Amino acid sequence: MDPPPRRLAALLLFLLLAAASPAARAWKKDEFRNCNQTPFCKRARTRAPHSLDAPLSLAAGSLSVGPDGSISAELSHPSRPRPLVLRLSALPPDALRVQIDEHYSVSTPPHRRFYVPDVLLPDIEARTLHLPEPKTAAGVSTVALSSDLEVVVKHDPFELTVRRARSGDSVLSFNSHGLFDFEPLQESKPEGETWEEQFRSHTDTRPRGPQSITLDVSFHGADFVYGLPEHGSTSLALRPTRGPGVEESEPYRLFNLDVFEYLHDSPFGLYGSIPFMIGHGARATSGFFWLNAAEMQIDVLAPGWDAAAAPANERIDTLWMAEAGVVDAFFFVGSEPKDVIKQYVSVTGTPSMPQQFAVAYHQCRWNYRDEADVDGVDAGFDEHDIPYDVLWLDIEHTDGKRYFTWDHSAFPNPEAMQRKIADKGRKMVTIVDPHIKRDSSFHLHQEATEKGYYVKDATGNDYDGWCWPGASSYPDMLNPEIREWWADKFSYENYKGSTPTLYIWNDMNEPSVFNGPEVTMPRDALHYGDVEHRELHNAYGYYFHMATADGLVKRGEGKDRPFVYQELSLLEVNGADVGGFFGNPEPDLLVRWYQVGAFYPFFRGHAHHDTKRREPWLFGERRTALIREAIHMRYSLLPYYYTLFREASVNGIPVMRPLWLEFPDEKETYNNGEAFMVGSSLLAQGIYEEGQKYVLVYLPGKESWYDLRNGSPYKGSASHKLQVLEESIPSFQRGSTIVPRKDRFRRSSTQMVNDPYTLVIALNSSKVAEGELYMDDGKSYDYQQGAFIHRRFVFADNKLTSFNMAPDNLGNKKFTTECVVERIIILGLSSGAKKAIIEPGNREVEIESGPVSLRSGSSSVVPTIRRPNVRITDDWTIKIA
Ligand SMILES: *[C@@H]1O[C@H](CO)[C@@H](O)[C@H](O)[C@H]1NC(C)=O
């Protein structure tokens, strides 16, 4: 069975950031701390390599294999109050876990450090390999991880390297620059020292003193590093933040913040944080994940930054600084980038499978004002023949920002409103934020107060902060009991006016506190288990989201998959607000945004309430037609997208991919931040300038590519200077692939369920192509018991064959459909083929000429088999005669 929907921590490296949350303020630099104003960061960043006062070394003879198969050892220095415990364990395939914490039994500090619960898969310990005895000689111990990987542990100073056993090539190393430091917890504040920290008008009492951890990690064989969900960066490859020849910048900051109108191309913290990095180069791919929810700052160092180290030939050094927590880190060893992602999801879990509607187009605005407005927008889509699936309501739909309530004058009949939308196969989403209005007549506040469910301030009282409703408190989502209480609030009985077609949007979960330090909660606030907010800050939204998702599963009695959108979605569901949240986009660029947004995994129009209305039909007939076409294209590709979401839910490979994930050997792709892949078959590149005439597009790989609009072929491994067209951004299908589509235009994805398929076959030079289609009921968990269709299409030797890929031992539920294939388009087929024979049945069909898509301007004609009418669920072959 797939794990429950809580495996949200799963991926998303390559996110375009989701929307800023609403607030009528511009980005204010002074409101946020920089590294110099953050003592742990300043201390760590200014330290020279190998200059630590108390460097850690491995205690001689302490290395041993325990009964669970992991290796443990002590790390110490004579001037430290107590040693540290090091634990090394191996997870198949090719992942090493490194844990370091205080040795609590030697001299007990007043507190234990925080381990982030519920992120790693629960069976992780059970999957741990039994490691062999380490071999030690001359202060170096070596442990075999697998037939071709070993860990080399240098004792003094402690240093750890994962390397290939045969070639001796290093892959990842830890502390090779001697910057690993672990500030020990202290019994009490030494005389004359201050632990308090000031930032603007805020005092952080820091009652537990310094406890930061710094470590350096080197990615050998890497030309670039990627990840840290990319911030507001415009380049996919993470630029160095310091070192020779680099304009020094702030480190990449992982600290969830509600930043209004954030800066483009800045390493500052934004709404979400995933401490995962991939290093990639022609020689190696590797990954590093540090499970820690405290503030983290990360430097990417330019070659030569450590003058004493061997020259960095194909190596990238990074420095990781965390305010608190423990070392619970994972080293992932390629060999391909997709292997690293699979190793990552083997510890954190894969993204859960969304409902079908979630993959379609969403319409949102802060705010759709009332029921008449909702009606009008819904009708507008129909009038203009534009499909959409979901209409969203932002904070103003509530009674005074009390979530789970309705503004009864604007929304007197919420159930009838939802039913009316649902009659067209559409859904609605309402926002539910974590701040609860401190209003003694509000039942949620009464209950949370009575039960003691709020996060406490440093003095032990309910923390009282300022957010949309005014004075607000925040449920302590770290506590499983409180999450359960929260989940129950989504029942139809508790959430009055909600119906089964209403889904949820969680926002402001950094958590956002308008009058708090850096617009968030004070670090010395207290959570369940005496955990300080500083220790779990970056995971608060994760637990909040988890509780909400559990609530939607519960309300549907476990039958339906939840849809819960989080501000920075850690799900596979991600994509920028189409049109941008703030300001009014130039109408032509709004069209461009729709054209690129139609390729995002998550496709939603959204806008701030101070912006002009921007429903797709408000910018003149021509632009309406162009936006309609972009959304139609997305709808026709829904079967392909849904298949990709399935792939992500099985092996973690994201829907939206950098080119190098598919073409890891091609150096030209490593620093390409312009184009992206959707799955392994489609490539798209946005147009970001008004009136742009030409665009340079690099198409990777040996194979040809075919323009999605007209089927024109383009050579691979080449840059093409293309004329920019009004009708679409550059987008291509890769030769050797088969993409399933549904080309009939409906009002919503629900209405397409029984529509016939089109298969688009793009042949490569050996006249071969392959593709897949996954399909299920689009909403329930029955697929976990076998209720799905998974087909594989192979075109070879002039013959298209449909195979069943679904194993038949998954359970006793079945999914079936009467859908047929109504059209097969074959790109790259030599002209001259006139007919095809379908088996079984020995039926003859004509091969005609037809357009490659039903979109405007698609004039070119390509070989097309019309109405083969084979059932999508059946095995069959179609042979070109
Ligand atoms: C064409 O595609 C098939 C299937 O992906 C692949 O096995 C074959 O190597 C490709 N041919 C060439 C010339 O690359």
The ligand as an SDF file (V2000), in Angstrom:
LIG
                    3D

 14 14  0  0  0  0  0  0  0  0999 V2000
   15.1690    4.7540  -30.3820 C   0  0  0  0  0  0  0  0  0  0  0  0
   14.3760    4.5640  -29.2310 O   0  0  0  0  0  0  0  0  0  0  0  0
   14.4600    3.3090  -28.6260 C   0  0  0  0  0  0  0  0  0  0  0  0
   13.4430    3.2420  -27.5110 C   0  0  0  0  0  0  0  0  0  0  0  0
   13.6500    4.2650  -26.5990 O   0  0  0  0  0  0  0  0  0  0  0  0
   15.8710    3.0280  -28.1680 C   0  0  0  0  0  0  0  0  0  0  0  0
   15.9720    1.7420  -27.6070 O   0  0  0  0  0  0  0  0  0  0  0  0
   16.8200    3.1630  -29.3650 C   0  0  0  0  0  0  0  0  0  0  0  0
   18.1460    3.0420  -28.9140 O   0  0  0  0  0  0  0  0  0  0  0  0
   16.6190    4.5190  -30.0240 C   0  0  0  0  0  0  0  0  0  0  0  0
   17.4130    4.5680  -31.2480 N   0  0  0  0  0  0  0  0  0  0  0  0
   18.4720    5.3630  -31.3840 C   0  0  0  0  0  0  0  0  0  0  0  0
   19.1480    5.3780  -32.6820 C   0  0  0  0  0  0  0  0  0  0  0  0
   18.8560    6.0670  -30.4590 O   0  0  0  0  0  0  0  0  0  0  0  0
  1  2  1  0
  1 10  1  0
  2  3  1  0
  3  4  1  0
  3  6  1  0
  4  5  1  0
  6  7  1  0
  6  8  1  0
  8  9  1  0
  8 10  1  0
 10 11  1  0
 11 12  1  0
 12 13  1  0
 12 14  2  0
M  END
$$$$
